[in-house]
Amino acid sequence: MSRRKCDFLVVGGGIVGLATAVRLQSQYPEAAIILLEKETRFAKHQTGRNSGVIHAGVYYQPGSAKARFCIEGSRRTVQFCEEEGIPYERRGKLIVATNELEAERLSDLERRAEANGVQKTMLEKDALREREPSISGLKALHVTASAIVDYEAISVRLGEKLYEAGAEIVFGERLLALHEEQDLVLAETTGSMIEAKYVIACAGLAADRVAEMSGLANDFAIVPFRGEYFRLPDKHNEIVSHLIYPVPDPSYPFLGVHLTPMIDGCVTVGPNAMLSLGRENYDANLPVPGDLFRAAAFPGLWKLMASNLSAGFAEFRASVFKRHYLKLCQKYCPKLELDDLLPYPTGIRAQAVDRSGNLLDDFLIKQTRRCLHVCNAPSPAATSAFPIADEIARRVTIHEEAVA
């Protein structure tokens, strides 16, 4: 088995891991950096299988890391795209209320957007119909800053910048164990032994398993949620000009099935949020014994399921019966028909759950002496990747001073 040495080992080739590695390379230009990715390319999982939205920060609790990082991340992501020539489009988002309860919740969102400093306008029914003739609703919150982009393209460019700066990128090796010693960490992979001064893990769907290698996963577990998308036929490529979102249920952390123009010109609908029976069940939601046994041993999963039976059943029904999924879309876009829902790649979201069955809503970072683990990075993590990387670099600097 080969042996490598580095100052920083970054585990995970999604956008958060790549942004972190680039940030560390900038902060420590003489440092040796290795980025380890178990797949054969960047952004194969959450980064490359999402809605491609640059979020503006309207949804998140004022003062939370989500709110702060998303607002800063939106600006930084656009700036990166402009500097690197990566296409993006500032389409704006309409969050559409279709009944009185949603209209009330929409007013709450408007106040939250105001507290977060997000530019927005409330549109009444006629103004909504004028902007989007295919969309029906009582009113809508127009968020101007929301945009669309290809996050895989951003990831590839980050990888190129990392390589150009002299970092080593290792594809196709899975992390097996971390052995933390006083002055270094030995990272055992399927192909080598890596000796690092610091390890930063941005492992996404495997975040809890990697954190467990440092003894940091005793109070949470990653529960995978399968997000199923459909693509509309080409005749509907101009059906909307904005991103169209439902008003989210505040008791549920996901944003609901939305209608999204993509950067390649097509329009998608989705995702739902179906509990996945495997962490990488992209083709079909079939049981993966190892993932299921591990999930069943975590008490938080059973408590989560017990407290969300009705929501879970609704998601299951929409997943199994395409017509029920269609109804979620027709609620605000009634002209869509069953034949309009064409196949599109599925995504799986890594959601941290605590032992009491609570879905952790904010970003979660844990540390040991020489390891840092991004344990929960839900949406808007892609939008927030650059500020998350800054926060990781700040924490590494503090630890570097502490252990010097």
N, C-alpha and C positions, 0 to 999 in steps of 0.2 A: 504494500500500500504506500503510495507516494505521500510525502509530507510537505506542507506549505507553511510559510510564516507570513503574518501581516500585522499591521497595527489595528485595523478595523475589519471585522467580518460582518457583512450585512447579509442576512438570510431573507430571501424573498425578492423576486424580480417583478413584482407589481409596481404600480406608480408610487406608492408610499416608500417602498424599499429603494427604488431607483432615485427618487428625489432626495432621500436621506443620504444615500451614498454620494451623490453629486454635491450635496451640501457639506458633507464631511471632507470631501476632496478639496472643496474650495477653502474650507476653514483650516485644513491641515495639508497644504500642498505637497509637503515632503512625505506624508504618510503613505504606507502601503495599504491598499484597500482591496479586499476580495468581496465580490458579490456572488452569492451562491443561490442558484435557482434550480429546483428539481426538474423543471420542464426543459424543453429544448428551445424555448423562445420566451420573450418577455410577455407579460400581461395576458397569460392564457386563462386566468380565472376571473375574479371579480372585476379587475380593471378593464378587461377586454369584453366583458359580457354585461354591460349596464346600459342605461338609457342615453349615455353620452351627453348628459346635461351638466352645464356649469351653473351650479345653484347660486342664488343670490343671498340666502340667509334668512328668508322670511319665516321659516317654521320653528326655529330653535330658541330655546329658553334664553332670554337676554342675560348676558354675562357668562354663559356656559362656554366651554371650549369649542363645542360645535358652532355656536354663533360667531365667536371671535375668529376661529380658524376659517370658517366658510366665507365670511365677508372679506377677509384678507386674501384667502385662497382664490376667490373669484377674480379679484384684481390681478393677482400674480399669475394665474393661469392664462388669462387673456394677454398679459404682458409677455409671457413666455411664447405664446403662439405667434404674437406679432414679431418678436425678435427672431424666432426660428422659422418663420414662414409656414406655420402649420395652420390650415384653414379652420376657421370657427365662424359662427354666425350668431349675432345677438338678436334672437327672435323675440324675446320677452315671453313671459308666462301669464296665462289666465287661470286662476283658481276659481272654479265655477261652482256656485251654490245652486242646487236644483230644488230645494225645499226650505221651509222656514227654519228648521233646526240647523241646516247647513248654513243658512244666511246668518244665523246668530253666531255660529262658530267662525264664519268668515270675518265677522266684525272683531272677534277675538284675535284672529290672525292679523288683521289690519293693525291692531294695537301692538301686537308683538313685532310686526315689521317696523312700525314707528319707533319702538324702543331699540331695535337693532340698527336703526339708521338706514333702512332699505327703502329706496324710492318706489312708491306705489301709488296707484289711483284706483278708487272704487268705481266700477262701472255698473250702472243700472241695466235693466233688461234690454231696453232699446239700443243703448250704446254697445252692449255686448253683441247683440245680433248684427249691428252695423259693422263691427270689427270682424266678427266670425259668423257669417250667415249659416254655416252648418251646425253651429253649437247652440243648444238650448239651455237656458238657466234663468234664475230670478235675478242674479247679479254675479259679478265676478271681480276679483281683485287682480289688477294688472300690475305685474312686477316687471319692470322694464329691463333690469340687468341680466335676467336669465339668458343663457346662451347654450349653444350646442357645439360639440367638438368630438373628435375621435381620440379617446384616451389612450388607445393602443399606439397611435401615431406619436403622441407626447412621450409615451414610455420608450418607444424605439429611439427617439431623439435623445432622451435622457441617457439611455444606454450607450449611444454613440459618443456623447460628451464624456461619459465616464471612461470609456475605452480610450478616447483621445487624450484624456488626462493621465493615462498610465495605469489605471486600475485593471485588475484581473477579473474577468467574468467567467464563472464556472457554471456551465449548463449540465443538466442531466445527472446531478448528484443530489441525493436526498440526505438531509441531516438525520443522524441516528442518535447522537448523544452529545451532551455538553458536560465537560469535566472542568469545573471552575477551581483554580488554584489561587494562591495568594497574589501572584504577579501575572497570571495569564489564564487563558481558557483554551482547553483542548477540545476542538470540535471534530467529532468523528462523523464522517459521511460514508456513503456507499462506495466512494472511490478514493478517499484520501483522509489524512489526518491534518487538520488545520490548526496551527498554533497562533492565537490572536491575543492582543492586549485587551480588546473589547469586542463584544458580540452584540449586535443590534438585530433583533428578530422582528421582521414584518411579515409574518407567516400566514396571515389571512385565515383561511379555513382550517389551518393547522395551528393557529395561534396558541390554543390551550395545550396542545400536545408538546409544542416547543417550549412554552413557559413551564410546563411540568418538568422538563429537563433541568430547570433551575429551581425547582421546588416552589413555583409561584402560581400553580393552578388549583389550589385547594378550595377556593371559594367561588369559582366560576367554571363554566364550560361553554364551548362554542356549539350552538344549535344551528344547523344549516336550514335555511329557508329557500325553497326552490321558486324562482321568479320566472314564470312562463310568459313569453312574449308572442305576439303575432305581428306579421307585416301586412299592410294593406296593399291591394293591387295597384299597379302603376296609375290607373285612372284616378286614384285618390291621392296622388302625390301633392296636389294643391288643395286638399280638402280643408286644411287649416294653415295659417301662417304663423301662429303662436304655438307654444307648448300649452297643451290643455290638460289641467289637473283637476281632479275632484277635491272637495274639501275633506281633509283627512279626519278620521275619528281620533280625538285626542287621547283616548285610552289605548290606542294601538300605535306602535312606532313606525309603521310603514305608510307610505303616501298614497297608496291606492293605484288602481289601473289608470294610466294616463295616456294621452295621445301625443306622440312626439315626432316632429319632423327630424330626420336624421341627417347628418352631414353629407351622406352619400346621395341624398335626394329622396329616399323612400320615407314612409311614415310608419311608425310602429305603434302598437297598443300594448300596454302592460307596464309593469309585471304584477302578477298576483303574489301571494306569499304563502305557499304551501309548505308544510313541514316536509323536509326531504328525508328519505330513508337511507341516504348515503351522502357523503360530503362532496362527491363529484359526480352526482347523478344527472348529467346533462342530457343524455339521450332518452332515458326513461327513469321514472321514480321507482326503481326496483330495490328490494332490501339488500343492503350490504352488511353482512353479518357482523364484521368487526366494528363498523360504525354504530350499528344498532345496539350491540351488547354494551359498548362504551356509553352510549347515550342513556340506555336503560338503567345503568348503574348510578347515574347522577340524579339525585332527588329533585333538583330544580326543574328538570324536564317534566316530571309528573305533576308537580305543582303548577307549572306553566300551562300544561294541557287542561288541568282541572279548572283553572280560572278563566280559560278562554275557549270553552267548548263550543259556544255558538259561533264565534268568529272562526274557529278551526273548521267547523262543519261547512260554513259558507265558503271558505277557501277550497275545501275539498270538493264541494259541489261544482265550483267554477273550474277547478282543474279537471275533473272527470267529464263534465258535461259542457261542451263548447257553447251551447246555447245560453247557459247561465253566465258564462264569461262574456258573451255578447251583450247581455243585459247590463252588465257593468259599464260597457262602452256606450250603449244606447241611452243610458241615463242622461248623458249630456250631448251625445252625437247620434240622434235617432235615425239618421239616414243610413247608418251602417247595417249590413246584412250578414248572414252567416257565411256566405261564400266569400266575404271580404276578408275573413281571418285566415291568412296564409301562414305557413310554417316560418318560424324565425328561431335563432339559437336561444336556448334557455340559459339563465344565469342562476347562480346560487350565492346567497348572501350569508356571510359569517356573522352571526349575532350572538354576543356573549349574554349568558343567563346566569344569575347568581343562584345560590343554593335554596333561596326562598321562592324561586320561580319568577323573579322579576327580570324583564328584559332591560339590560343596561343601556341607557339612552345616550350617554356621552362617551367620548373617547376614553380609553383606559390604558395607561402605561404603567408597567411595574418594572422594578429594578432590583438587582443584587449588586454586589461589589463591582463586578466586571461584565454584567449582562443587562441589557435593556430589552424589554419585550413590549411590543404594541399588541395588547391583548384584545382590544375592541376598537375596531375602526369601521363603523357602519357609515352609510351615506350621511353626510356628504364627504367621505374620506377622499375620493378622487379629486373633487374640487379643492379640498383642504390640504392636499399633499405637500405643497411647499411650506406652509406654516407648521404643519406637523413635523416636517424635516427640521425646521428651525428649532422647534421645541425639543426634539431629540438631541440635536447638536448642543443645545444649551445644557441639557441634563448631563450629557456626556462630559462636557467641560467641567461642570461642577464635580462630577465623580472623579475626573482626572485630577483635579486639585486635591480632592479628599484622599485619594489613594497614593498620591505622589510620594 
